[in-house]
Amino acid sequence: MSTILDDLQADRARAIAAQDQNAQVCFLATVDSENCPAVRTLVLREISDRQLTLFINASSPKWRHIQHQPHCQVLIWYPSIQIQYRLSGKAALINTDDIKQNWHKRPVRAKVLDHFYDQLAGQSTEFASRERFLEAYQTLYDGIDTKALEATDAAIGLAITTTEIERLDLSQNDLPHDRSKFTWQANAWQKSTLVP
């Protein structure tokens, strides 16, 4: 019997086949220490069991938010098939070996940026200008062997264990949208229908 996460995997595969610009990304919502919300776009690395895997940098404000409040929400929106998922759960640090094993999959730009964060300026810090930032990035890029880059200690991963998932299908044509909620209870997903 398929689960809501199987449905998500199938919808993601359909979005990839449709060359959906959102097929590989998600939108992570956290709250800061003053309970102000913050949302950002991230690459969705993996969906498995009840977990979503994301890679971030420890210098990022999002890591401080998660340390303060690990409960978060991930939005996945596939415009090509008109389906949205909203996943609620709790984030936890994953084993650093997982980062090292997946390091080769990251684009060179992302690898160099992790080293930039370590050596020059943390993620989301202010910089003099875009031009100065690009100059500093290029200087770092030119001075390192990009083929030999290894993960920095600040390159970390998050596993978000989902406890609730909402699926909204907007492709109902003349019918009202199809909206369902799935809650993890007694080691299984319990489905309820929501008024859209």
N, C-alpha and C positions, 0 to 999 in steps of 0.2 A: 504494500500500500504506500502510495507516495505521500510525502509530507509537504508542508508549505515551503520548506527549504529546497525540496526537489522542484517545486513549481518555480521558485526563484531562479534556480540553476537553468531550468528549461527556458524561462523568459529571458534570462541573460544570454543564452545561446541564440535565441531568436533575434535579440537586439544586436549581437555580434554579427550574425548573418545579414542583418539589414544595414550593417555599417553605421549603427547608431553612435553618435559622438559621445554618448554617456555610457556606453556598454562596459567600459573598464573603470569607471569612476563612481564615487559615491560622495555624499555630502554629510560630514560629521558635525553634529551639534553638541557643544559642551557648555558648561557655565563656569565663569571665573570665580575667584574668591569673594567677589561682591555680588554673586548670583546673577551677573549679566550674561546673557546668551552670546555665543559666538559660533558661527558656522563657516566651514571651509570645505573646499573640494579636495579629495584625495583619491589616489589610485586604490581600487579595491583589489587586493592581492589574491584573496582566496575566500571561498565560501565552503565550509565543511561542518557537518553535524549541526550544532547550534551556534557555530562561531564564524565571525567575519575577521579576516586578518588584514591589518593596515600597517604600513611602515611609516615611521615619523622620525624626527630628530629631537633629541632630549633638550636642545636649546629652544625649541618651539614653545610658545605660550600654551598650545593645546596640551602639551605634556604636563605643564603645571596645573592646568584646569583638571585634567584627569587625576592627577595626584590628589588634588583638593576634593574632587567629587567624581568618582569613577562611573557613576551612572550617566549614560549618554544616549544619543539617538543618531541613527544613520538613515538618511533618505536616499533611496535609489529611484531614479526617474528615467524611464526609457521612452522618449517621445516617439520613436519609430513605431512602437506597438501600443502606445498610450497606456502604459502600466506604471504605477508607482508602488513602491514598498516603503514602509516606515518601520524600522526595526529599533526596539528599545532593549537596552541591556546594560551590562557592566563590563568595563574595560579592565584588562590586566596585562601586565608586561609578559611578552613571550620569551622563551629561551633564546639567548643570543646566538646559539648555534643555528637556529632557523634563519636569522638574518644573514649569517655568514654563508649558509647553503644557498640562499636566494640572491646573494649580492650580484652574481653574474647576470641576472635577469634585469637589473636596473639599467636605465640608460646612462651613458657616460656623464651627461650633464648633471644628473642627480647624484652620482658618485662624487663628482668634483664639488658640488654644492655642500655635501656632507663635510668634506675637508675644508671648504671655505668657512662653514659654521665653526669648525674647531679652531681654525688658525686665524681668521680675520674678524668675523662678526657673526653672532648667533642669528638664527632665523627670526625674522620679524623685527630686528633692531633697525633703527633709522640709519640711513647712509647719506652722504653728502648730496648725491644726485644719481640718477640712472646711469649717466655716462661714467662717473667715478666707479660705481659698482661694477659695470661691465669691464672697465680697465683693470680693476683689481681681480675680477674673476679670470680674465684672459691672462693676466700675469701669472696667477696660480696655475691655470690650465697649461700654459706654456712651460712651466717649470717642473711639471711632474710627468711621470710615465703613466698614462691613463690605463694602460693594459695591466699594470702591476698594482693598481689601487685596491686597497682592502678596506673593509668596513671599519669605520671609526667606532669608538666606544659609545659615542652619542647617537649612532644609528641604531634605533630600537624599533621593536615591533609591538603591536597591540593585538590582543585577541579580545574581541567583543562577544561575550556570551549572551545570546539573545533570550529574552524572557517574554517578549510580546512582539508580534508582527502584524501590521495592517497592510492589506493588499487592496489597491484601488484600481479597477479596470475602467478606464474612460472610453473604451472603444465599443460601447453598447449601442451606437447609432441613435435610434429613436427611443430606446429604453433608458430609464435612469441608470446611472453608473452602478457597477457591482463593487461593493465594499464589504470586506470581511476582516475580522480580527481573530488572531490565533494567539492563545495564551499557553505557556508551558506549565502544565500541571500534572502531577502524578506520572512523571516521565513520558508525557505525550503532549502533542499539540491539541488543544481544545478549540474548536472553531465556533465563532458566533458571527451572525450577519449583522451588519450595521446599516442604518439608514444613511445613504450617501449625502 
